[in-house]
């Protein structure tokens, strides 16, 4: 099932039905095998590691007590679902985790009836669970609902909105708070300190009576739950305080309890399974459990690239080249050395955005807000109002969660906040839940927003230099990829709304946006072998678009193609088309190429995804060749069966 590695217990489990046939005493061995399997695969494929190692026992206990073919399990941070996948029929295919055509790194309803939602964003599970629970009430359906909240997503505002609604339910609903002291980075804020007090407290009470008998009889909130819960079964060690925030929101609060004691978890979940009232179970787990090197550096091994194991140590395999993220970190640190107005913020992604380096050099000008993008943007707005130059480094897929704050508190106030948008475009193994395919579409609609995308590291520095001198908000987008090496020479300064000519040509023109410049230049080389001379322009700005450039190239009979790593709908090409129409320029020979607008590209390598979308060098060349052969053709938007080739 897994190459040469044999897993005596895991190999026998094709579904949770097989799991429930095992005696409880065997389950710790199963947890060990699950960890070994995850380490084996992630070391080859990359992926989310430390979080999954921490939830092995909890996941086993959940599937041992509940039947999630009928009951409902919702994952709040979908990246902690690997043990769940191994227990629900995907062990045999797990070697293809995050690979094209393989197993997704997130819950995927297309893969299994045990996956309800494709979830990659934090904070959503409790609210969605409330919707499931209320629908069951309305249809007189009896199905248990469990929301598993992990990696510090409880600090997300939406999670609290869901908690507020769930506390009003008059039926079963179990919220499990998987508290591992970490999110993606260390848990931030007052809630982290609040939970920490319970982890280290000595007020656990030994209890006398069986929880299974007593918990279903608990009175509703408002009666003396504190006195009743002091008598729950010996060994559960539940701490209860009448002043806890969760009780005040309408929950029976139980915990914190050891999230690695399977027998104890099974007893506790069995006792709580049919409580006809919202319950919050606080479980304490260790991120990276079972791998000392992951426990020592859980941030580093949250979502590592492939790594090797030698002498009990893990060494991440360094890829060739320099990433855009590293280039951003280097550039920001260099500029912060001479500009004390710079203040960097991120939403739980210090490592992922490259800001961990900046944090070490400028700790007094750095803030990790935790998994709370909306709050991050509003804090940045306050800083900008008081004269700072805040830099918000946020993944494209997560900036979507703060659109209202970008509009209301930043753009409407005309504040000079710089948004550095990492993971823009196709992201590889994380797949559809993390593609940054629509940031241009929603940011372009905001009056006064300047949108830039550099083609290499020198241009990234130039774009950030302009941003620091603008008296208005701006965004700079770049992909999860390496910067071109070598780059394109000394970068001309970024001037608002001015493009850059990269290559002369007379047969057609390609206007590339940002990282697409590299593929477009390669495509121009391919077309040159077909005796075609292609002019290449680096668009640089999606707002405002370079109108002087458009007036020069948009002439009847001259084919022009825009290329971008963004949805074709609402992206850079749309901006060019709209600007041309507003200026009454001819657009019959203007064509747009970008990510498909009618389906999602699944997980796989980024290079494979670019080829599927037809925006790699071969795809761009093939489609421009087709346009020149048949000017009325439309660039194809369906995936290619094979990599396109020049005819």
Buried (B, 14 or more C-beta within 10 A) or exposed (E): BBEEBEBEBBBBBBBBEBBEEBEEEEBBBBBBBBBBBBBBBBBBBBBBBBBBBBBBBBBBBBBBBBEBEEBBBBBBBBBBBBBBBBBBBBBEBBBBBBBBEBBBBBBBEEBBEBBBBBBBBBBBBBBBBBEBBBEBEEEEEEBBBBBBBBBBBBBBBBBBBBBBBBBEBEBBBBBBBBBBBBBBBBBBBEBBEEBEEBEEEEEBBEBEEBBBEBBBEBEEBEEEBEEBBBBBBEBBBBBBBEEBBBBEBBBBBBBBBBBBBBBBBBBBBBBBBEBBBBBBBBBBBBBBBBBEBBBEBBBBBBBBBEBEEEEEEBEBEEEEEBBBBBBBBBBBBEBBEEEEBBBBBBBBBBBBBBBBBBBEEBEEBBBBBBBBBBBBBBBBBEBBBEEBBBBBBBBBBBBBBBBEBBBEBBBBBEBBBBBBBBBBBBBBBBBBBBBBBBBBBBBBEBEBBBBBBBBBBBBBBBBBBBBBEBEBBBBBBBBBBBBBEEBBEEBBEBEBBBBBEBBEBEBBBBBBBBBBBBBBBBBBEBBBEEEBEBBBBBBBBBBBBBBEBBEEBBEEEBBBBBBBBBBBBBBBBBBBBBBBEEEEBEBEBBBBBBBBEEEEBBBBBBEBBBBBBBBBBBBBBBBBBBBBEEEEEEBBBEEBEEBBEEE
